[in-house]
Amino acid sequence: MDTLRGAFTLLSLLFLATSTVHAVNYKGPSHVDEGEPWSIECTNVQPKDEIIWTRNNESLEPEILKDDLSIVTKTRALKSSSISAQEARPDHAGRYKCTNNSEEAFPLFVISGNMFRVLSNESVPLTLKCGEATSKDVVRWFKEKHDLLAANASEEFKKLQEFITVDTTTGTLVIKNETNEVLGNYSCTLNGVSQEFKVVPKPTAVLPHSTTVIEGEKLHVVCNGKQSPGVKIIWTFGGKNYTKSSDRVKLSIDKDRGINGAVLTVENINMSDRGDIYCRVSYNWTDRIPIHRAEAKILLRVKDKLAALWPFLGICAEVFVLCAIILIYEKKRNKAELEESDTDQSPDTKPTPNKDSDVRQRK
């Protein structure tokens, strides 16, 4: 009897556990570059569960109150919620949960400037070092979360062995060639500690030679070039440097390429804004290697807002002068014709012979 009672109690506990613990789904990028926007969405939350976002099991309420993080929650048959930030910081990295009843957590890695490795002809072979590994340590290397030395690696990653060498004695990874196939996110594990790297191409900056804006209108410029998400952009406008929006100067993301701060817009352009505008790019401004940064320049020309009227006013003046000339000419011609008409209609002043006198003379 006691055995049956114990079994029943155990089954009841299991039922309660399964009814309270359920799968919560998370969606979002696991790797985000420092300074870039990010968002994590949590779905399939039971109506009775309270939405409380935590990172590494610690409350995020202080950061939410300071507007460092934003939360949007939707209530339907099942709840959903999302947490986001406009600019990723290193302290944003961690394991996120949207409810205390969730066993699953979403890992977010923030790649800071010192994690970038610029690949160029001058930098190959490029060596990535995983901590202070020794010959006794076991180091595992991953690219986009795929084990580079796994026996069951896909054909795509087996081809990388042509360009990549992993030294198991020193735990280093060496990239031998500059090719697009080797660009991307790398990570390594050493004694349970993970380290992140991002291999990117040498940045370039491209701007048109010049642009013209009418006084009072808006300037819109995009800093193009070979850039990867995470690149840091500094704009120089009016002799001042800008890394974020300020007053009428707005910096925004290039949505087509995912480059934050690549779009410069300035409201209400005035004549004093005329001059050179610079776009400078780098993945890490503490990196002093010249080829790891680039810049471009564009000349801003500002037109008087009435400048468009001058051609129209010139045409109007020409038409007015032409009409005046025609009017004067027609007036003079009409006057000449009138005088000629008066001359033609005047009576003949020549004397006519007197018939009566002729008759008397014959007599």
C-alpha positions in Angstrom: 0.0 0.0 0.0 2.8 2.3 0.9 4.5 1.5 -2.4 1.4 2.4 -4.3 1.0 5.6 -2.3 4.6 6.5 -3.0 4.3 5.8 -6.8 1.1 7.9 -6.9 2.9 10.8 -5.2 5.8 10.6 -7.6 3.5 10.6 -10.6 1.7 13.7 -9.2 5.0 15.5 -8.8 6.0 14.6 -12.3 2.7 15.9 -13.6 3.1 19.2 -11.7 6.6 19.6 -13.0 5.6 19.0 -16.6 2.6 21.3 -16.3 4.7 24.2 -14.9 7.9 23.7 -17.0 7.3 24.2 -20.7 9.3 25.1 -23.8 9.7 28.8 -24.4 11.0 29.7 -27.9 13.6 32.4 -28.5 14.5 34.1 -31.7 17.3 36.6 -32.6 20.9 36.9 -33.5 23.3 35.1 -31.1 26.2 37.3 -32.2 26.0 41.0 -32.5 28.7 43.6 -33.1 29.4 46.3 -30.6 27.4 49.4 -31.4 24.9 47.6 -33.5 21.2 47.2 -32.7 19.9 43.9 -31.4 16.6 42.2 -30.4 15.6 38.9 -28.8 12.0 37.7 -29.1 10.5 35.3 -26.6 7.3 33.4 -27.7 5.1 30.5 -26.4 4.8 32.0 -22.9 1.9 30.6 -20.9 -0.8 33.2 -19.9 -0.2 32.5 -16.2 3.6 33.1 -16.4 4.8 36.6 -15.7 7.2 38.2 -18.2 10.4 39.1 -16.3 13.5 39.5 -18.4 16.8 38.5 -16.8 20.4 38.2 -17.9 22.5 35.6 -16.2 19.6 35.3 -13.7 19.9 38.9 -12.7 17.2 41.5 -13.1 17.3 44.0 -15.9 15.0 46.5 -14.3 17.7 49.2 -13.7 18.8 49.1 -17.3 15.1 49.3 -18.5 14.4 52.3 -16.2 17.5 54.1 -17.8 16.1 53.3 -21.3 19.2 51.3 -22.1 16.9 48.4 -22.9 13.4 48.3 -24.4 10.7 45.7 -23.8 7.6 45.1 -25.8 5.0 42.5 -24.6 2.0 41.1 -26.5 -0.8 39.1 -24.9 -2.8 36.7 -26.9 -3.6 33.0 -26.4 0.1 32.7 -25.6 2.2 35.6 -24.5 5.2 37.0 -26.4 7.8 39.6 -25.5 10.9 41.1 -27.0 13.9 42.9 -25.6 16.1 45.2 -27.6 18.8 47.8 -27.6 19.8 50.4 -30.1 23.5 50.0 -29.5 25.1 46.8 -28.3 27.6 47.1 -25.4 30.0 44.4 -24.1 28.0 44.2 -20.9 24.9 43.2 -22.9 26.5 39.8 -23.4 25.0 37.0 -21.4 22.2 34.4 -21.2 18.7 35.9 -21.4 15.4 34.6 -20.1 12.0 36.1 -20.4 10.3 34.2 -17.5 11.6 32.5 -14.4 9.7 29.3 -15.3 11.8 28.9 -18.5 14.6 26.4 -18.4 15.9 27.6 -21.7 18.1 30.7 -22.0 19.2 32.6 -25.1 22.9 33.3 -25.3 24.0 36.7 -26.7 27.6 37.4 -27.6 28.7 41.0 -28.2 31.8 41.3 -30.5 33.9 44.2 -29.4 36.5 46.1 -31.5 39.4 44.0 -30.2 37.7 40.8 -31.5 37.9 42.0 -35.1 40.7 40.7 -37.3 41.2 42.5 -40.7 42.2 40.2 -43.6 44.2 41.7 -46.4 47.1 40.8 -48.7 49.4 42.5 -46.2 48.1 40.6 -43.2 48.2 37.0 -44.5 49.0 34.6 -43.0 46.6 35.8 -40.3 47.0 34.0 -37.0 44.2 33.7 -34.4 45.3 32.7 -30.9 43.1 31.0 -28.4 44.3 32.3 -25.0 47.5 30.9 -23.5 47.1 27.3 -24.7 49.9 24.7 -24.1 50.6 21.5 -25.9 48.6 19.6 -23.1 45.5 21.7 -23.6 42.7 20.7 -26.0 41.6 23.6 -28.2 38.6 23.4 -30.4 38.0 25.9 -33.2 34.6 26.7 -34.8 33.4 28.8 -37.7 29.8 29.9 -37.6 29.4 27.3 -34.8 30.6 24.4 -37.0 33.6 22.4 -35.6 36.4 22.9 -38.1 38.1 19.6 -37.2 34.9 17.5 -36.9 35.0 14.2 -38.9 31.5 14.7 -40.1 32.0 18.3 -41.3 30.1 19.4 -44.3 31.7 19.7 -47.7 31.6 23.4 -47.4 33.7 23.4 -44.3 36.0 20.7 -45.6 36.9 23.1 -48.4 38.1 25.6 -45.8 41.0 23.3 -45.0 42.6 24.6 -48.2 42.8 28.1 -46.7 42.9 27.4 -42.9 45.4 25.4 -40.8 44.8 24.5 -37.1 47.9 23.9 -35.0 46.8 21.5 -32.3 50.0 21.9 -30.3 49.7 25.7 -29.9 46.0 26.0 -30.3 46.3 28.6 -33.0 44.3 29.0 -36.3 46.2 30.3 -39.3 44.4 31.8 -42.4 46.7 31.4 -45.3 44.8 33.2 -48.1 42.8 36.3 -48.6 39.5 34.9 -49.9 35.8 35.5 -49.1 35.3 31.9 -48.0 37.3 32.5 -44.8 35.5 35.7 -43.7 33.0 35.4 -40.8 32.7 34.5 -37.1 35.2 32.2 -35.4 35.3 30.9 -31.9 37.5 28.7 -29.8 37.2 26.9 -26.5 40.0 26.4 -24.0 39.4 24.8 -20.6 35.7 25.6 -20.9 36.3 29.2 -21.8 35.1 30.5 -25.1 36.7 33.3 -27.2 35.2 35.1 -30.2 36.8 36.5 -33.3 35.4 38.1 -36.4 37.5 38.1 -39.6 36.5 41.0 -41.9 37.9 42.4 -45.2 40.0 45.6 -45.3 37.4 48.4 -45.0 37.0 51.0 -47.8 35.0 54.3 -47.9 33.4 55.7 -51.0 31.6 59.0 -51.4 30.6 61.1 -54.5 33.0 63.9 -55.5 30.4 66.5 -54.7 26.7 67.2 -54.0 24.5 70.3 -54.2 21.7 71.1 -51.8 19.4 74.1 -52.0 19.4 76.3 -48.9 16.8 75.2 -46.4 16.5 71.7 -47.7 17.9 68.4 -46.3 21.3 66.8 -47.0 21.4 63.0 -47.4 24.7 61.1 -47.9 25.6 57.4 -47.6 29.1 56.2 -46.9 29.5 53.3 -49.2 32.4 50.9 -49.7 33.5 47.5 -48.6 32.4 47.3 -45.0 31.0 44.6 -42.6 28.5 45.1 -39.8 30.3 46.3 -36.7 32.5 48.8 -38.6 32.8 52.1 -36.7 32.1 55.3 -38.7 33.1 58.8 -37.8 31.5 61.7 -39.8 33.1 65.1 -40.0 30.7 67.9 -40.8 31.2 71.6 -40.2 34.5 71.0 -38.6 33.0 68.7 -35.9 33.2 64.9 -35.6 30.0 62.8 -35.1 29.7 59.2 -34.0 26.0 59.6 -33.1 23.1 61.9 -33.8 23.2 65.4 -32.4 20.8 68.3 -33.0 20.1 68.6 -36.8 22.8 66.1 -37.7 21.3 62.5 -37.8 23.2 59.3 -38.2 21.3 56.1 -39.1 21.7 52.6 -40.3 22.1 51.6 -43.9 19.4 49.0 -44.0 20.5 47.5 -47.3 23.9 46.6 -45.9 23.2 46.6 -42.1 25.9 49.2 -41.5 25.1 51.4 -38.5 25.9 55.1 -38.8 26.5 54.9 -42.6 23.8 57.4 -43.4 24.2 61.1 -42.7 21.3 63.4 -42.9 21.4 67.1 -42.0 18.2 69.2 -41.7 17.8 72.8 -42.8 21.1 73.3 -44.7 22.4 76.9 -44.7 25.0 78.7 -46.7 27.6 78.4 -43.9 27.5 74.6 -44.2 29.3 74.7 -47.5 32.6 72.7 -47.4 34.1 69.2 -47.2 32.4 66.3 -45.4 34.5 63.3 -44.3 33.5 59.7 -43.7 36.1 57.7 -41.8 35.8 53.9 -41.1 37.6 51.4 -39.0 36.7 48.3 -37.0 38.9 49.3 -34.1 40.1 52.9 -33.7 42.8 51.7 -31.3 44.3 49.7 -34.3 47.0 52.0 -35.6 47.7 50.1 -38.8 46.9 52.5 -41.6 45.5 49.9 -44.0 42.9 48.9 -41.4 41.1 52.2 -41.8 39.8 54.3 -44.7 38.3 57.7 -45.4 36.4 59.5 -48.2 35.5 63.1 -48.8 32.6 64.9 -50.5 32.3 68.6 -51.3 28.9 70.1 -50.2 27.8 73.0 -52.4 24.8 75.1 -51.2 22.6 77.0 -53.6 20.7 80.1 -52.8 17.0 79.1 -52.4 16.1 81.8 -54.9 18.7 80.6 -57.4 16.1 78.6 -59.2 14.0 81.8 -59.8 16.8 83.7 -61.6 16.5 81.8 -64.9 12.7 82.2 -64.8 13.0 85.9 -64.1 15.6 86.3 -66.9 13.2 84.7 -69.3 10.4 87.0 -68.1 12.7 90.0 -68.6 13.5 88.9 -72.2 9.9 88.4 -73.0 9.1 91.8 -71.6 11.8 93.6 -73.6 10.7 91.7 -76.8 7.1 92.7 -76.2 8.1 96.3 -75.7 10.1 96.3 -78.9 7.2 94.8 -80.8 4.8 97.3 -79.3 7.0 100.3 -80.2 7.6 99.0 -83.7 3.8 98.5 -84.3 3.0 101.9 -82.9 5.5 103.6 -85.2 4.3 101.6 -88.2 0.7 102.4 -87.6 1.5 106.1 -87.3 3.4 106.0 -90.7 0.5 104.3 -92.4 -1.9 106.8 -91.0 0.1 109.7 -92.4 0.3 108.1 -95.8 -3.5 107.6 -95.8 -4.1 111.3 -95.0 -1.9 112.4 -97.9 -3.7 110.2 -100.4 -7.1 111.5 -99.4 -6.3 115.4 -99.6 -8.2 117.5 -102.5 -6.4 118.6 -105.8 -5.3 122.2 -105.5 -4.7 122.7 -109.4 -7.1 125.6 -110.8 -9.9 124.5 -113.1 -10.6 126.5 -116.4 -13.6 128.9 -116.4 -16.0 127.9 -119.2 -17.9 131.2 -119.2 -14.8 133.3 -119.9 -14.0 131.1 -122.8 -17.5 131.7 -124.3 -17.2 135.5 -124.0 -13.8 135.5 -125.7 -15.2 133.8 -128.8 -17.8 136.4 -129.2 
